[in-house]
Amino acid sequence: MKAAPAHRQQLALDLLLTGKSATSTVAHLTQHCSISRRQAQRTVREAYQLLKSDVDACAIDRPAQVAKLLHLLETTCELALAAKQFNSVVNASRELRELLGLSADK
């Protein structure tokens, strides 16, 4: 049974917000909403546009987001060190280096 367009778009949005890829979301919509792949791709594109317009409307403050990411990565390093998860420390440190522009090639 075909789901209503509004329901499909909300489903696509929910899947994208939970971290599903576009490809995975298209496959899910095709299978669970009984629609064509092309229609599922169109629905996912519309869901992405909705996400973009929401972000644009929020007028996200770039310095505040950088500060938030910085804190998150530092906390990740701290917790990973305590748990002896050294690969996670290295990965978070790399992200910190990139975020702060501390790479040798810069």
N, C-alpha and C positions, 0 to 999 in steps of 0.2 A: 504494500500500500504506500502510495506517495505521500510524503509529508508536505505540509504547507510551506511555501517559500520562506515565510518568516521563521518558522520552526527550523528549517534547514540552515538558515543563516545563523540563528542563535546556536544551534548545535555546532556549526563550523567555528563560530567565535569561541565557544566553550572549549572545544578541542584545542584550538590554537593557544588559548590562554593557559591551558594545562601543559603546554610544551610540545604538543604534537607537531610534527612537520606538516608542511603543505601537502606533500605527497600522501602521507598517512591519513590526513584529514579528507582528501579527495577520495581515497580508497574506502574510508569509513562511510562517507556520504553515499557513494555509489552502491555499496552493499546494503546499508541499513535504511536508506531512503528510497531505494528503487528508482534512481535517476541515472542518466547517462554520465559518463566520465566528463564530457564537455560541460554539462550543466553543473556538475560538482565543482569543476575548476572555476566556473563563473561564480558560484556561491562562495568559494574560498576567497576569490579575488575581492568580492564585495565585503567579506568579513575583514580582510586585511585593510580595506579602505576605511571601514568603520573604526578599526583600531587606530589607524593613522589619524583620522579626524579627532578622535578622543584625545590622543596625545597632543596634537596641535592645539586643541581647545584648552588644554591644561596649562599651556605656556610654561613648560618645564624649565626650571632654573638650572642651567648647566653646572655652575659651581656647586650648587647644593647636591646635585646628582653625583658629581665627582667626589665630594666629601663623603657621601653615603657609600659609594663603592670603595673608597679608600678605607673607611672604617670596617666594612664587611671583609675586605681582603686581609686586613691586619688581624681581625678576629679569627678568620679562617686559619691564618698562619699560627696564631697562638694555640688554638684548639688542636690543630694538626700536630704541632710539636708535642703538646701534652699527651696526645694519643700515639706518639711515635709513628705517625703517618707521614714519612719524609717525602714521598712523592707528592702529596698534597701541599706540603710546605713549598716545595720547588715550584709547583704549578701556580700557586697563589703568589709567590714571589715574582715569577715571570710576569704575571698579570699586573702586579704592582709596578714593576719596572716599566712596563709598557704604558700604563696609565700615567705615570709620572714623567715619562720621556727620558728615562735614565739609561736607555740602551746605548751601547758603545757606538752604534752606527748613526746615532743622532747627534 
